[in-house]
């Protein structure tokens, strides 16, 4: 910025506006002028769409039906779009009567152009375009490229080419990032029919942690039981022959428990039933109990830990019933394929960021780009580039 550049007197409203800037704001990323912003927003958000809808209704031009809420939604979106392009597109310096006149020229010239029968086509149907449609489209592309060449030349003269072209590539990210998102979406549909892989991975991790925490709690509970049982054995050792081995008390308890097992008719169980009861309490089958059988820790005799196969089975069962908001259990997920539809208003909205020079030709291009942008959103709305396949 030149040392002679100075902001306007009203710092709060126009602090980003430099009235003595030699490049007239072209080399400044952000610029703002309050009065011009109000005029620009009224033109782009209210006056332009309103005039178009009136003329379109009178001449029955191509358009979608819109109710009051649709128009309100267009206004709210227009406020966002207009503020962004005004502050980043240098319209604080370049917006004047030239931009205003060619704005309405762009609105109605493009409206008349798309009423030609062979031009009622979209970019998605380029394979079926007629020769006349190809001729008009290629001519328009040549005009855009020619205008881009002049703007690149002016950017070079303003010593701003080093960021002018990279910012243009960044501005087109809304297009090529959408293409990347579409391919990622298609991949997820074909490979993750039960939801996003990241969500399932995080849920699997959470379930594994829950199982691990449950096992830790179970081991702590059994450890406390071992301590209590050891205290009971020490107090009962004088009455069972002075032995300090807690297994003697355990076998004594198992024996008492086995003798108390009764048949359905109230008769005591036979020796086989007692042996089965002892084996059940000890965590082993009767055939496995022998004098040479090594003893196991109490918590393993009471309940064995889950194997890896059992853990995976539990986790996979839970993953089959993941909870999603607004989707009932058993209902299929809303997985749908999309088509990429690049609208003309999106293309010219991006181009309108770079018509930022204080020249008659640049202001003319700015008005035409903004007019074509307005025609698209006023006729159809702020449609997404991704459309659901029916």
Protein Blocks (a to p, Z undefined) as FASTA:
>chain_A
ZZkbccdfblmlmmmbcfklfklomlpmbdcdfklmmmmmmmmmmmmmmmmmmmmmmnop
acddddfklmmmmmmmmmmmmmmmmmmnopmmmgcfklmmmmmmmmmmmmmmmmpmklmc
cfklmmmpcfklmmmmmmmmmmmmmmmmmmmmmmmmnopmmmmmmmmmmmmmmmmmmmmm
mmmmmmmmmmmmnbcfklmmmmmmmmmmmmmmmmmmmmmmmmmmmmmmmmmmmmmmmmno
opabfklmmmmmmmmmmmmpccfkopacdfklmmmmmmmmnopafklpcfklccddfklm
moccddfklmmmmmmmmmmmcccehiaehiacddddddddddfklmmmmmmmmmmcccfk
lmmmmmmmmmmmmmmmmmnopcdfbdcdZZ
